Amino acid sequence: MEDILTRLVSDLMGRVTGPLTMRLFLQPAIAGFFALRDGLKDARQGRPPHFWRMVTGPPEARRRRLLETWKAVFKVFIMAVMLDCVYQLLVLRWIYPVESIVTATILAIIPYVALRGVTNRIARSRLVKQAGRSGKVMTLCLTACLGIGLDDVRAQDNAKEPPELRWTNSADLSLRRLLDRHHQRADGIGGQPCFAQGQSSVAVRARAGARVGP
């Protein structure tokens, strides 16, 4: 058993410097892309982190998350197994299935599970901040709209109020002066109005004319 573990560790370390080293970067990058996509979807739907749900969730949730993981990365996993088999044929001249499965798990499944949960947490925190900012903006907009509405109502109420009668312009002042002069003349004649004085003068002229005539 110790010999198997020692060979496994040494073979895994040899893959870093052996041929086909590009797959050690390409396959985790593809798995990370799928993890980012699914993590953002989880954040928009308000789902809990992927790996945490797989560990602490009920059996049905664990089974469902395992199926989601397998559907997301099974192509990358199979490609990793096939490339590792090619590597073993080129370097070791033999195929060890356990080593291929372990290598594919490290390159495909672990990056996907880890990055999906981290992406979910980061995206949810940003969504909460954006929701708080949008809520503040909406509150300010509603406050401004309500303030404008109150100002319009007050302006309409002020417009509906009847105007006060005040002697402010020149026409009203001249009319008032004429009325004052009329009252002064009426008081000087003895309390008779102006039109009575006019009638008396007309009667005197008529009598004078009657005397002068034949």
Residue frames as qw, qx, qy, qz and C-alpha x, y, z in Angstrom:
[[0.000, 0.884, 0.468, 0.000, 0.00, 0.00, 0.00],
 [0.300, -0.797, 0.108, 0.513, 2.82, 2.38, 0.83],
 [0.421, -0.120, 0.600, 0.670, 4.48, 1.59, -2.48],
 [0.223, 0.635, 0.654, 0.345, 1.27, 2.44, -4.35],
 [0.130, -0.945, -0.243, 0.176, 0.90, 5.77, -2.55],
 [0.411, -0.601, 0.323, 0.605, 4.54, 6.63, -3.10],
 [0.376, 0.146, 0.670, 0.623, 4.28, 5.85, -6.80],
 [0.107, 0.802, 0.568, 0.150, 1.05, 7.84, -7.08],
 [0.214, -0.908, -0.051, 0.357, 2.59, 10.92, -5.47],
 [0.413, -0.420, 0.492, 0.641, 5.77, 10.68, -7.54],
 [0.338, 0.371, 0.707, 0.499, 3.80, 10.21, -10.77],
 [0.024, 0.903, 0.429, -0.010, 1.56, 13.18, -9.98],
 [0.286, -0.813, 0.162, 0.481, 4.57, 15.36, -9.30],
 [0.463, -0.130, 0.628, 0.612, 6.17, 14.15, -12.54],
 [0.331, 0.685, 0.608, 0.226, 3.20, 15.45, -14.55],
 [0.074, -0.927, -0.085, 0.358, 4.26, 19.03, -13.74],
 [0.146, -0.693, 0.512, 0.485, 7.52, 18.74, -15.67],
 [0.512, 0.076, 0.807, 0.286, 6.55, 16.02, -18.19],
 [0.012, 0.140, 0.590, 0.795, 4.85, 16.37, -21.58],
 [0.255, -0.594, -0.641, -0.415, 1.33, 17.73, -22.04],
 [0.279, -0.295, -0.510, 0.759, 1.80, 20.30, -19.28],
 [0.160, -0.156, -0.216, -0.951, -0.54, 22.72, -21.08],
 [0.516, -0.433, -0.657, -0.339, -3.51, 20.66, -19.92],
 [0.452, -0.352, -0.598, 0.560, -2.62, 21.45, -16.31],
 [0.012, -0.265, -0.138, 0.954, -3.61, 25.07, -17.01],
 [0.297, -0.067, -0.523, -0.796, -6.22, 24.67, -19.73],
 [0.440, -0.361, -0.808, -0.150, -8.52, 22.18, -18.00],
 [0.254, -0.481, -0.573, 0.613, -8.78, 24.11, -14.68],
 [0.059, 0.194, -0.101, -0.974, -9.45, 27.28, -16.70],
 [0.372, -0.205, -0.663, -0.617, -12.36, 25.62, -18.51],
 [0.432, -0.454, -0.760, 0.172, -13.74, 24.29, -15.24],
 [0.187, -0.366, -0.329, 0.850, -13.37, 27.75, -13.71],
 [0.189, -0.031, -0.365, -0.911, -15.33, 29.29, -16.58],
 [0.476, -0.379, -0.720, -0.333, -18.23, 26.94, -15.94],
 [0.412, -0.422, -0.622, 0.516, -17.95, 27.67, -12.21],
 [0.035, -0.183, -0.069, 0.980, -18.19, 31.43, -12.80],
 [0.345, -0.179, -0.537, -0.749, -21.25, 30.97, -15.00],
 [0.549, -0.428, -0.710, -0.104, -23.09, 28.74, -12.54],
 [0.371, -0.313, -0.498, 0.718, -21.99, 30.81, -9.52],
 [0.106, 0.033, -0.072, -0.991, -23.47, 33.98, -11.01],
 [0.491, -0.284, -0.612, -0.551, -26.67, 32.10, -11.75],
 [0.522, -0.391, -0.702, 0.285, -26.82, 30.90, -8.14],
 [0.189, -0.212, -0.299, 0.911, -26.33, 34.46, -6.89],
 [0.287, -0.100, -0.294, -0.906, -29.14, 35.82, -9.05],
 [0.618, -0.317, -0.625, -0.357, -31.46, 33.06, -7.86],
 [0.441, -0.627, 0.330, -0.551, -30.49, 33.50, -4.21],
 [0.946, -0.087, -0.312, -0.013, -29.18, 29.95, -3.77],
 [0.611, -0.731, 0.288, 0.097, -26.68, 29.03, -1.01],
 [0.066, 0.698, -0.677, -0.224, -23.01, 28.32, -1.85],
 [0.805, 0.240, -0.457, -0.294, -22.52, 25.16, -3.86],
 [0.501, 0.229, -0.782, 0.291, -19.95, 23.24, -1.81],
 [0.198, -0.158, 0.615, -0.747, -21.51, 24.26, 1.52],
 [0.758, 0.053, 0.042, -0.649, -24.85, 22.95, 0.33],
 [0.758, 0.238, -0.598, -0.105, -23.24, 19.70, -0.77],
 [0.326, 0.203, -0.782, 0.492, -21.77, 19.19, 2.71],
 [0.111, 0.072, 0.641, -0.756, -24.49, 20.46, 5.07],
 [0.536, 0.037, -0.207, -0.818, -27.67, 20.20, 2.99],
 [0.798, -0.008, 0.464, -0.385, -30.31, 17.48, 3.17],
 [0.585, -0.076, 0.753, 0.292, -29.78, 14.27, 1.17],
 [0.542, 0.684, 0.480, 0.091, -31.94, 15.42, -1.71],
 [0.121, 0.974, -0.131, -0.137, -30.06, 18.71, -1.98],
 [0.414, -0.572, 0.645, 0.292, -26.70, 16.89, -1.87],
 [0.624, 0.217, 0.712, 0.238, -27.78, 14.51, -4.60],
 [0.413, 0.860, 0.300, 0.014, -29.06, 17.38, -6.72],
 [0.059, -0.922, 0.323, 0.206, -25.84, 19.36, -6.32],
 [0.540, -0.320, 0.717, 0.303, -23.72, 16.33, -7.20],
 [0.594, 0.496, 0.602, 0.196, -25.73, 15.84, -10.38],
 [0.227, 0.969, 0.053, -0.078, -25.33, 19.54, -11.25],
 [0.300, -0.747, 0.521, 0.283, -21.59, 19.28, -10.74],
 [0.595, -0.037, 0.746, 0.297, -21.29, 16.22, -12.89],
 [0.510, 0.718, 0.462, 0.104, -23.41, 17.72, -15.70],
 [0.069, 0.979, -0.104, -0.158, -21.29, 20.86, -15.67],
 [0.093, -0.765, 0.621, 0.146, -17.81, 19.28, -15.75],
 [0.876, -0.019, 0.481, 0.003, -18.22, 15.73, -17.06],
 [0.726, 0.672, -0.003, 0.147, -16.83, 16.72, -20.48],
 [0.077, 0.843, -0.475, 0.242, -13.81, 18.35, -18.89],
 [0.668, -0.438, 0.577, -0.168, -13.40, 15.35, -16.59],
 [0.915, 0.247, 0.313, 0.054, -13.48, 12.84, -19.47],
 [0.535, 0.794, -0.189, 0.219, -11.02, 14.97, -21.47],
 [0.231, -0.771, 0.549, -0.226, -8.70, 15.10, -18.46],
 [0.831, -0.193, 0.516, -0.070, -8.85, 11.30, -18.10],
 [0.845, 0.497, 0.150, 0.127, -8.11, 10.75, -21.78],
 [0.316, 0.851, -0.329, 0.259, -5.17, 13.17, -21.83],
 [0.461, -0.644, 0.579, -0.193, -3.75, 11.61, -18.69],
 [0.918, 0.053, 0.393, 0.019, -3.94, 8.19, -20.29],
 [0.672, 0.700, -0.073, 0.229, -2.00, 9.54, -23.27],
 [0.074, -0.840, 0.466, -0.269, 0.57, 10.97, -20.86],
 [0.737, -0.391, 0.538, -0.119, 0.97, 7.63, -19.11],
 [0.908, 0.332, 0.228, 0.120, 1.48, 5.83, -22.41],
 [0.468, 0.811, -0.203, 0.287, 4.13, 8.33, -23.43],
 [0.085, -0.740, 0.538, -0.394, 6.03, 8.47, -20.13],
 [0.578, -0.363, 0.650, -0.334, 5.17, 5.42, -18.02],
 [0.321, 0.230, -0.843, -0.365, 4.50, 2.98, -20.86],
 [0.186, -0.314, -0.923, 0.121, 1.48, 1.78, -18.93],
 [0.328, -0.507, -0.239, -0.761, -2.01, 2.98, -17.92],
 [0.194, -0.183, -0.779, 0.567, -2.97, 3.40, -14.26],
 [0.177, -0.638, -0.582, -0.473, -6.72, 4.18, -14.07],
 [0.455, -0.723, -0.414, 0.313, -6.59, 5.36, -10.46],
 [0.391, -0.331, 0.081, 0.855, -3.97, 7.97, -11.29],
 [0.057, 0.309, 0.522, 0.793, -6.02, 9.18, -14.25],
 [0.325, -0.723, -0.578, -0.195, -9.15, 9.57, -12.08],
 [0.483, -0.639, -0.242, 0.548, -7.22, 11.40, -9.35],
 [0.315, -0.112, 0.264, 0.905, -5.61, 13.72, -11.91],
 [0.078, -0.480, -0.578, -0.655, -8.96, 14.48, -13.58],
 [0.408, -0.747, -0.516, 0.090, -10.54, 15.18, -10.19],
 [0.444, -0.510, -0.074, 0.733, -7.79, 17.65, -9.30],
 [0.207, -0.040, 0.397, 0.893, -7.94, 19.39, -12.68],
 [0.204, -0.366, -0.594, -0.686, -11.71, 19.52, -13.24],
 [0.470, -0.622, -0.613, -0.126, -13.95, 18.89, -10.21],
 [0.499, -0.490, -0.359, 0.618, -12.05, 20.65, -7.40],
 [0.156, -0.048, 0.114, 0.980, -11.64, 23.99, -9.27],
 [0.268, -0.429, -0.564, -0.652, -15.30, 23.94, -10.28],
 [0.526, -0.611, -0.588, 0.067, -16.64, 23.27, -6.78],
 [0.456, -0.405, -0.251, 0.752, -14.36, 25.82, -5.14],
 [0.105, -0.003, 0.220, 0.970, -14.85, 28.67, -7.64],
 [0.257, -0.516, -0.641, -0.507, -18.61, 28.25, -7.89],
 [0.473, -0.677, -0.511, 0.237, -19.11, 28.89, -4.17],
 [0.379, -0.365, -0.050, 0.849, -16.66, 31.81, -4.09],
 [0.023, 0.207, 0.452, 0.867, -18.30, 33.41, -7.13],
 [0.337, -0.634, -0.652, -0.243, -21.71, 33.02, -5.52],
 [0.458, -0.633, -0.374, 0.499, -20.61, 34.79, -2.32],
 [0.278, -0.225, 0.144, 0.923, -18.90, 37.68, -4.13],
 [0.080, -0.328, -0.573, -0.747, -21.77, 38.21, -6.55],
 [0.369, -0.680, -0.631, -0.050, -24.37, 38.13, -3.76],
 [0.396, -0.553, -0.241, 0.693, -22.49, 40.74, -1.74],
 [0.126, -0.075, 0.314, 0.938, -22.31, 43.05, -4.76],
 [0.204, -0.483, -0.681, -0.512, -25.98, 42.51, -5.54],
 [0.390, -0.688, -0.543, 0.283, -26.88, 43.47, -1.97],
 [0.296, -0.414, -0.013, 0.860, -24.81, 46.67, -2.23],
 [0.002, -0.135, -0.521, -0.843, -26.38, 47.56, -5.57],
 [0.287, -0.608, -0.708, -0.215, -29.84, 46.93, -4.15],
 [0.365, -0.644, -0.376, 0.558, -29.07, 49.25, -1.22],
 [0.182, -0.242, 0.215, 0.928, -27.84, 51.99, -3.58],
 [0.123, -0.321, -0.656, -0.671, -30.85, 51.63, -5.87],
 [0.329, -0.665, -0.663, 0.098, -33.13, 51.79, -2.84],
 [0.289, -0.546, -0.170, 0.768, -31.50, 55.04, -1.73],
 [0.062, -0.032, 0.445, 0.893, -31.81, 56.49, -5.22],
 [0.220, -0.498, -0.736, -0.401, -35.49, 55.53, -5.38],
 [0.341, -0.670, -0.524, 0.402, -36.08, 57.10, -1.98],
 [0.209, -0.394, 0.067, 0.892, -34.45, 60.35, -3.09],
 [0.049, -0.165, -0.616, -0.768, -36.47, 60.37, -6.31],
 [0.285, -0.612, -0.727, -0.129, -39.73, 59.77, -4.46],
 [0.322, -0.619, -0.341, 0.630, -38.87, 62.48, -1.96],
 [0.122, -0.212, 0.275, 0.930, -38.11, 64.94, -4.74],
 [0.151, -0.345, -0.713, -0.591, -41.31, 64.08, -6.58],
 [0.329, -0.671, -0.648, 0.146, -43.38, 64.45, -3.43],
 [0.280, -0.501, -0.139, 0.807, -41.71, 67.78, -2.68],
 [0.002, -0.004, 0.466, 0.885, -42.49, 69.07, -6.18],
 [0.246, -0.494, -0.767, -0.327, -46.07, 67.86, -5.83],
 [0.321, -0.665, -0.510, 0.441, -46.54, 69.69, -2.54],
 [0.176, -0.347, 0.108, 0.915, -45.13, 72.88, -4.05],
 [0.100, -0.212, -0.638, -0.734, -47.56, 72.61, -6.98],
 [0.303, -0.618, -0.725, -0.036, -50.51, 72.09, -4.62],
 [0.297, -0.601, -0.300, 0.679, -49.50, 75.08, -2.55],
 [0.087, -0.148, 0.337, 0.926, -49.16, 77.22, -5.67],
 [0.198, -0.399, -0.727, -0.523, -52.63, 76.19, -6.83],
 [0.337, -0.664, -0.613, 0.264, -54.11, 76.97, -3.43],
 [0.235, -0.475, -0.062, 0.846, -52.50, 80.40, -3.45],
 [0.011, -0.060, -0.539, -0.840, -53.85, 81.02, -6.96],
 [0.259, -0.534, -0.759, -0.268, -57.38, 80.13, -5.84],
 [0.265, -0.540, -0.484, 0.635, -57.38, 82.65, -2.98],
 [0.212, 0.887, 0.368, 0.183, -59.35, 85.89, -3.78],
 [0.462, 0.350, -0.118, 0.807, -57.20, 88.98, -4.29],
 [0.286, -0.599, -0.457, 0.592, -57.15, 91.56, -1.56],
 [0.200, 0.866, 0.314, 0.335, -58.64, 94.99, -2.34],
 [0.514, -0.553, -0.045, 0.654, -55.86, 97.44, -1.78],
 [0.304, 0.947, 0.042, -0.094, -55.21, 100.92, -3.17],
 [0.717, -0.331, 0.360, 0.497, -51.97, 100.12, -4.81],
 [0.506, 0.294, 0.457, 0.669, -52.00, 101.34, -8.41],
 [0.087, -0.100, 0.033, 0.991, -52.34, 104.90, -9.71],
 [0.307, -0.350, -0.578, -0.670, -55.87, 104.41, -11.10],
 [0.509, -0.563, -0.645, 0.092, -57.25, 103.40, -7.71],
 [0.366, -0.360, -0.281, 0.811, -55.52, 106.38, -6.06],
 [0.042, -0.077, -0.274, -0.958, -56.96, 108.86, -8.58],
 [0.425, -0.472, -0.651, -0.416, -60.46, 107.44, -8.07],
 [0.500, -0.525, -0.554, 0.409, -60.08, 107.79, -4.35],
 [0.222, -0.196, -0.066, 0.953, -58.97, 111.46, -4.75],
 [0.211, -0.275, -0.473, -0.810, -62.01, 112.22, -6.91],
 [0.503, -0.551, -0.659, -0.098, -64.32, 110.74, -4.31],
 [0.438, -0.426, -0.386, 0.691, -62.65, 112.82, -1.59],
 [0.058, -0.014, 0.158, 0.986, -63.09, 116.07, -3.64],
 [0.345, -0.420, -0.619, -0.567, -66.74, 115.24, -4.28],
 [0.516, -0.578, -0.597, 0.208, -67.40, 114.84, -0.57],
 [0.334, -0.291, -0.182, 0.878, -65.57, 118.11, 0.19],
 [0.098, -0.165, -0.354, -0.915, -67.70, 120.05, -2.33],
 [0.456, -0.512, -0.660, -0.306, -70.89, 118.52, -0.95],
 [0.490, -0.515, -0.488, 0.507, -69.94, 119.60, 2.54],
 [0.210, -0.147, 0.012, 0.967, -69.17, 123.19, 1.40],
 [0.232, -0.297, -0.487, -0.788, -72.54, 123.66, -0.33],
 [0.482, -0.240, 0.351, -0.766, -74.47, 122.65, 2.74],
 [0.501, -0.038, 0.836, -0.221, -74.83, 119.04, 2.42],
 [0.739, 0.531, 0.150, -0.387, -76.45, 119.15, -1.05],
 [0.762, -0.007, 0.518, 0.390, -74.96, 116.95, -3.68],
 [0.207, -0.307, 0.419, 0.829, -73.38, 118.31, -6.81],
 [0.066, 0.355, 0.768, 0.529, -76.25, 117.45, -9.08],
 [0.114, -0.794, -0.562, 0.202, -78.66, 119.56, -6.87],
 [0.212, -0.643, 0.085, 0.731, -76.40, 122.61, -7.24],
 [0.166, -0.024, 0.664, 0.729, -76.47, 122.16, -10.97],
 [0.001, -0.612, -0.761, -0.216, -80.24, 122.06, -11.04],
 [0.171, -0.810, -0.332, 0.452, -80.51, 125.36, -8.99],
 [0.208, -0.452, 0.331, 0.802, -78.14, 127.22, -11.35],
 [0.104, 0.241, 0.772, 0.579, -80.17, 126.12, -14.37],
 [0.080, -0.747, -0.658, 0.049, -83.39, 127.41, -12.72],
 [0.204, -0.718, -0.077, 0.661, -81.81, 130.86, -12.01],
 [0.163, -0.207, 0.549, 0.793, -80.73, 131.23, -15.63],
 [0.037, 0.470, 0.803, 0.364, -84.19, 130.34, -16.85],
 [0.130, -0.814, -0.477, 0.304, -85.80, 133.05, -14.68],
 [0.215, -0.578, 0.180, 0.766, -83.34, 135.70, -15.86],
 [0.131, 0.059, 0.715, 0.684, -84.14, 134.91, -19.44],
 [0.019, -0.653, -0.750, -0.106, -87.87, 135.22, -18.79],
 [0.162, -0.789, -0.242, 0.541, -87.42, 138.71, -17.38],
 [0.184, -0.410, 0.411, 0.793, -85.38, 139.97, -20.31],
 [0.179, 0.285, 0.814, 0.474, -87.84, 138.70, -22.92],
 [0.192, -0.294, -0.276, -0.895, -90.90, 140.70, -24.30]]
